[in-house]
Amino acid sequence: MTPEAALDMYRQGFMLIIVLVSVIVLPSLVVGLIVSIFQAATQINEQTLSFLPRLLVTIGAIMWTGPWIVEKIMDMFNSLFVNIPLLIG
């Protein structure tokens, strides 16, 4: 295995992780921002108010994108296992 091949595999895995995590985290970030703007506009200073909507959105994002996430992870593992003979020899 050449260093370029190892770096390419690492880059592919790292980019996959970034995409999969951002699919789950970004909706939670948007909902948290909206709730924070609402709290600032209404001067409600309750810390727990933003927790439940963010939790529900995160769970919903995981449920909605779960099959796609599993498919992407399986594709990555399949490509790694298929390329093992090429990487060794």
Contacts in CASP RR format, 6 or more apart in sequence:
PFRMAT RR
TARGET T0000
AUTHOR 0000-0000-0000
METHOD contacts of the structure
MODEL  1
MTPEAALDMYRQGFMLIIVLVSVIVLPSLVVGLIVSIFQAATQINEQTLS
FLPRLLVTIGAIMWTGPWIVEKIMDMFNSLFVNIPLLIG
1 87 0 8 1.000
1 88 0 8 1.000
1 89 0 8 1.000
5 87 0 8 1.000
9 80 0 8 1.000
9 83 0 8 1.000
9 87 0 8 1.000
12 76 0 8 1.000
12 79 0 8 1.000
13 76 0 8 1.000
16 72 0 8 1.000
16 73 0 8 1.000
16 76 0 8 1.000
19 72 0 8 1.000
20 69 0 8 1.000
20 72 0 8 1.000
20 73 0 8 1.000
23 61 0 8 1.000
23 65 0 8 1.000
23 68 0 8 1.000
23 69 0 8 1.000
24 58 0 8 1.000
24 61 0 8 1.000
24 62 0 8 1.000
24 65 0 8 1.000
25 58 0 8 1.000
27 57 0 8 1.000
27 58 0 8 1.000
27 61 0 8 1.000
28 54 0 8 1.000
28 57 0 8 1.000
28 58 0 8 1.000
28 61 0 8 1.000
31 50 0 8 1.000
31 53 0 8 1.000
31 54 0 8 1.000
31 57 0 8 1.000
32 50 0 8 1.000
32 53 0 8 1.000
32 54 0 8 1.000
35 49 0 8 1.000
35 50 0 8 1.000
35 53 0 8 1.000
35 54 0 8 1.000
36 50 0 8 1.000
38 44 0 8 1.000
39 45 0 8 1.000
39 46 0 8 1.000
39 49 0 8 1.000
39 50 0 8 1.000
62 69 0 8 1.000
END
